[in-house]
Amino acid sequence: MSFSDREKQLVRAAFAWGQITQKEGYTLSDLEIEKSVLFRRLLAGRPPLAFPPPLRHGFPWYEVIEGRSEHIVNASEASPEHSIIAPGSKPGDTCILIDGAFWRVAETIREREEYLVEWGEYPMQWRLCKQWEVNYEMTQQLHNFRKENPQANVSLASRGGQKEYSEFRVDDDQTVWLSEWHLTRIGLPGWVWVGMEVDAEPSVRDLTSLCQDQQGALVLGVSGAERGPGWLRIETAGSDARFIKLGDELEYKSAIASALTEFDRLLHGIADDELEVMDRRDGELLRCYRVSRQLAPLEQFDLGDVNYDIVPENAYVG
């Protein structure tokens, strides 16, 4: 009796899921199977992350780790009251409820307006920021009401030149602004956490920039050599940069030319099934990973990609 590839995949997924759920104290009930986002992820060929991901409305939230998007969320006031149940927090830490899960507040930028938050063991941070947008429909309704009811006694308590409610404000021009909480990852995306963090080889710390563009070092290699280990920058975020290893015996002159003119061809020409990836900050090594090639979003890397503007130009300044 032989098994199909799909059946083998199902067995592998069930085995991995059983190991993880047992470690985390879950039971193998029908309900747990039905609602398990992790099991569906495993069935689709995606492995678990190195650490448990954040929760959103009670379900694992992989996109906030692996993706590049900005997320609109609901958030509470920051408080130390629930620090004992926030993953990675110590008693007394300030925490904030984001879509049903408590995150640790690493820094308060503006009370009730902007925070830097963290989750569990991830060496990453997110910016949680309240943004204000004009609601033209509500503004027009307010103007029409005042026009049609000039004698109406509408009292809006003044607070520093503006009137504020739990989710909206009315300024002195009678413009209505609605608020939204936006959660945006700071730094590089976490897709590498489907791989394994590894110790850096000694030679990695001696690499120098062989080619630069406006965002910094583009190709790393051995200074003064014609050939050797070569790394290509694939992602940037502020002072952070992520590089992927192109090979151990790279011909530097050709690689530099390709990096500037044929970035995609150079990237997709990597032959290894397992990719070596490293993150650097201001030129200093942060960490190294090994990631299966099929799990790396190679098609998403774009040399001309820009970072998200997390504060829109029309943001309301209170």
C-alpha positions in Angstrom: 0.0 0.0 0.0 1.4 3.4 -1.0 0.4 6.9 0.0 -0.2 9.8 -2.3 1.9 13.0 -1.9 -1.2 14.7 -0.5 -1.7 12.0 2.1 2.0 12.2 3.1 1.7 16.0 3.5 -1.4 15.5 5.7 0.5 13.0 7.9 3.4 15.4 8.2 1.1 18.4 9.0 -0.8 16.4 11.6 2.4 15.2 13.3 3.8 18.7 13.5 0.5 20.1 14.7 0.2 17.4 17.3 3.7 18.2 18.7 3.0 21.9 18.9 -0.4 21.6 20.4 0.8 19.1 23.0 3.7 21.5 24.0 1.2 24.4 24.3 -1.2 22.3 26.3 -4.1 22.0 23.8 -6.2 18.9 23.4 -6.9 17.1 20.1 -10.6 17.7 20.2 -12.7 18.1 17.0 -13.3 21.8 18.0 -9.6 22.5 18.2 -9.0 20.8 14.9 -11.8 22.8 13.2 -10.7 26.2 14.4 -6.9 25.7 14.2 -5.3 28.3 11.9 -1.9 26.6 12.5 -3.2 23.2 11.2 -4.5 24.9 8.0 -1.2 26.6 7.7 0.7 23.3 8.0 -1.6 21.7 5.4 -0.8 24.5 3.0 2.9 23.7 3.3 3.7 26.7 5.6 5.7 25.8 8.7 5.2 27.3 12.1 7.1 30.4 13.1 10.1 30.2 15.5 7.9 31.8 18.2 4.1 31.8 18.7 2.7 34.7 16.7 0.5 37.4 18.2 -3.2 36.7 18.5 -6.0 38.7 16.9 -9.5 38.0 18.1 -8.3 34.8 19.6 -6.6 33.4 16.4 -2.9 33.4 15.4 -2.0 36.5 13.4 0.8 35.5 11.0 0.4 38.5 8.6 1.5 41.0 11.3 4.8 39.1 11.5 5.4 38.0 7.9 3.6 40.7 5.8 4.3 44.3 4.9 0.9 45.7 5.5 -0.3 48.4 7.9 -3.3 47.1 10.0 -6.3 49.0 11.3 -7.0 47.7 14.8 -9.0 48.4 18.0 -6.9 49.4 21.0 -7.5 50.2 24.7 -5.8 52.6 27.0 -2.3 51.6 28.1 -2.2 50.2 31.6 0.0 47.9 33.8 -3.1 46.1 35.2 -2.9 43.1 32.8 0.9 42.7 32.5 0.8 39.2 34.0 -1.1 37.8 31.0 0.7 39.7 28.2 3.2 37.3 26.5 6.8 38.3 27.3 5.8 40.9 30.0 6.9 41.2 33.6 4.5 42.2 36.4 4.1 46.0 36.3 4.9 46.4 32.6 2.6 48.7 30.7 0.4 46.8 28.3 -2.3 47.7 25.8 -5.1 45.6 24.4 -5.0 45.3 20.6 -7.8 43.4 18.9 -8.4 41.2 21.9 -4.8 40.5 23.0 -2.5 42.3 25.4 0.8 43.6 23.9 3.7 45.0 25.8 4.3 48.7 25.5 8.1 49.3 24.9 7.8 53.1 24.7 5.0 55.7 25.0 5.5 58.4 22.3 2.3 60.3 23.1 -0.1 59.2 25.8 -3.3 57.8 24.2 -2.0 58.6 20.7 1.2 56.7 19.8 3.2 53.8 21.3 5.9 51.3 20.4 4.7 47.8 21.2 6.2 44.3 21.3 4.9 40.8 21.4 6.4 37.7 23.1 9.9 36.7 22.2 10.1 38.5 18.8 13.0 40.9 18.5 10.7 43.3 16.6 8.6 46.3 17.4 5.4 47.8 16.0 4.2 51.4 16.0 0.6 51.8 17.3 -0.6 55.2 16.2 -4.0 56.9 16.3 -4.7 58.6 13.0 -7.4 61.1 12.3 -9.3 61.5 9.0 -12.0 64.0 8.1 -15.4 62.4 7.8 -17.0 64.5 5.1 -20.5 62.9 5.5 -20.7 63.6 9.2 -19.3 67.1 8.7 -21.9 67.9 6.1 -24.7 66.6 8.3 -23.5 68.8 11.1 -23.4 71.8 8.9 -26.8 71.1 7.5 -28.3 70.6 11.0 -26.9 74.0 12.1 -28.1 75.7 9.0 -31.6 74.2 9.2 -31.8 74.7 13.0 -30.1 78.0 13.7 -31.8 78.4 17.1 -30.9 74.9 18.3 -29.0 74.9 21.5 -26.1 72.5 20.6 -23.5 72.6 23.3 -20.1 71.0 22.7 -17.8 71.3 25.6 -14.6 73.1 24.7 -11.3 71.5 25.3 -8.3 73.5 24.1 -9.9 74.8 21.0 -11.5 71.5 20.0 -14.3 69.1 21.1 -13.3 65.5 21.7 -15.3 62.3 22.0 -14.2 58.7 22.3 -13.8 58.2 18.6 -14.2 61.6 16.9 -13.4 65.2 17.3 -15.1 68.4 16.1 -12.7 71.3 15.6 -13.5 75.0 15.7 -14.5 75.0 12.0 -17.1 72.4 12.8 -15.2 69.7 10.9 -15.7 66.2 12.1 -12.6 63.9 12.4 -12.8 60.2 13.0 -9.9 58.2 14.6 -8.4 54.9 13.8 -5.6 52.9 15.4 -3.0 51.8 12.9 -0.5 49.1 13.7 2.7 49.0 11.6 5.8 46.9 12.0 9.0 48.8 12.5 12.0 47.3 10.7 12.2 44.3 8.5 9.3 41.8 8.0 9.5 38.5 9.9 9.2 35.9 7.1 12.7 34.7 8.1 11.2 33.2 11.3 9.9 30.3 9.3 13.5 29.3 9.2 16.2 28.8 11.8 18.4 31.3 13.4 22.1 30.2 13.2 25.5 31.4 14.4 27.3 33.6 11.9 30.3 32.3 10.2 33.5 34.3 11.1 33.9 35.5 7.6 30.5 37.2 7.7 31.7 39.8 10.1 34.6 40.8 7.8 32.4 41.6 4.8 32.6 45.0 3.3 30.4 47.0 0.9 31.4 46.4 -2.8 28.6 48.4 -4.3 26.2 51.0 -2.9 23.0 52.8 -3.9 20.9 55.5 -2.2 19.8 53.1 0.5 23.4 52.0 1.4 25.4 48.8 0.8 23.9 46.7 -2.1 26.5 44.0 -2.5 28.8 42.7 0.3 32.0 40.8 -0.3 35.7 40.5 0.5 37.5 43.8 0.0 40.3 43.7 -2.6 39.3 40.3 -4.0 38.0 39.5 -7.4 36.0 36.5 -6.2 34.6 35.2 -3.0 31.5 35.0 -0.8 28.9 37.5 -1.9 25.7 38.9 -0.4 22.9 40.9 -2.0 20.7 43.4 -0.1 17.0 42.4 -0.6 15.1 44.5 2.0 15.6 47.7 3.9 13.7 49.5 6.7 15.3 52.6 8.2 18.8 51.7 9.3 18.1 47.9 9.0 19.1 45.9 5.9 18.5 42.3 5.0 21.0 40.4 2.7 20.8 37.0 1.0 23.9 35.0 0.1 24.4 34.6 -3.6 27.3 32.1 -3.4 30.7 31.3 -1.9 32.7 31.9 -5.1 31.0 34.9 -6.6 32.6 36.9 -9.4 32.3 40.4 -7.9 32.5 42.5 -11.0 29.7 40.6 -12.8 27.6 40.5 -9.6 27.8 44.2 -9.1 26.8 44.9 -12.7 23.8 42.5 -12.3 22.8 44.0 -9.0 22.4 47.4 -10.6 20.7 46.3 -13.8 19.4 42.7 -13.4 18.4 42.5 -9.8 15.7 39.8 -10.3 17.9 37.6 -12.5 20.7 37.7 -10.0 18.3 36.9 -7.1 16.5 34.1 -8.8 19.8 32.6 -10.0 20.6 31.3 -6.6 20.8 27.5 -6.9 20.6 26.4 -3.3 17.4 25.0 -1.8 18.3 26.5 1.6 19.0 30.2 1.7 21.4 32.0 4.0 20.0 35.3 5.2 21.4 38.0 7.5 20.2 41.2 9.0 22.4 44.2 9.6 21.9 47.5 11.4 24.1 50.5 10.5 26.5 48.0 9.0 26.7 45.8 12.1 25.5 42.2 12.1 22.3 41.5 14.0 21.5 37.8 13.2 21.7 35.1 10.6 19.1 32.6 9.4 18.7 29.5 7.2 15.4 29.5 5.3 14.0 27.0 2.9 14.0 28.6 -0.6 10.3 27.7 -1.2 9.4 29.7 1.9 11.2 32.9 1.0 9.0 35.4 -0.8 11.6 36.0 -3.6 9.0 37.4 -6.0 8.2 40.2 -3.6 11.7 41.7 -3.4 12.0 44.9 -5.4 15.1 47.0 -5.5 12.9 50.1 -6.0 10.5 49.3 -3.1 9.9 52.1 -0.7 8.9 52.0 3.0 5.4 52.8 4.1 4.6 56.3 5.1 2.9 55.6 8.4 1.8 59.2 9.1 -0.4 60.5 6.2 0.0 64.1 5.2 -3.5 65.0 6.2 -3.2 63.5 9.7 -5.0 65.6 12.3 -2.7 67.3 14.7 -4.4 67.9 18.0 
